């Protein structure tokens, strides 16, 4: 459950802030917001093809619209969301076979994404897009009526690949984040896989758990840690 997916699916609020240190995801959001029609046209002309996935791993930061298209190709055509962050396609082309853990998605997911892109573009209008340290953004926008959804890189002991993202977090950084989250005036919802570190850091927070399976077929327990200000009616 990525922060971008949560933003796109939740009701609009008067003030909304999305933050990510990663250049690629922030670029996708900025391009979608400011050059949505051009991005949509580029995606409509992109076939669901293994050759496209291989080509999408070449970076082109001087062409933001094309870079956004390539990021989306890697996210939706690669076998794992983390594929968008890797220099090489180590996960393979997502053909949609159930044996791959893809749930029969493949080209259907690609078609559906393009068909709903207009709604995505409209939803991003008015969203403030930041690219700063998470703790700085949290403290800047904190208020009594704020709701912070925090989706940091999951702890290394819960993942097979520990260098998948351009900005990883050590256990010490997770501990620093926990210190800041406990000081916020607003409500906080933190997501991650169940792990001993978070069990210690957030032992006073309410947990909402859900059994899940990764694209690689591994069983996991997805958890939301909810601060005391989160309403009891929250569902996972």
Secondary structure, 3 states (H helix, E strand, C coil): CCHHHHHHHCCCCCCCEEECCCHHHHHHHHHHHHCHHHHHHHHHCCCCCHHHHHHCCCCCCCCHHHHHHHHHHHHHHECCHHHHHCCCCCCCECCCCHHHCCCCCCHHHHHHHHHCHHHHHHHHCCCEEECCCHHHHHHHCCCCCCEEEECCCCCHHHCCCCCCCCCCCCHHHHHHHHHHHCCCCCEEEEEEECCHHHHHHCCCCEEEEEEEECCCCCEEEEEEEECCCCCCCCCC
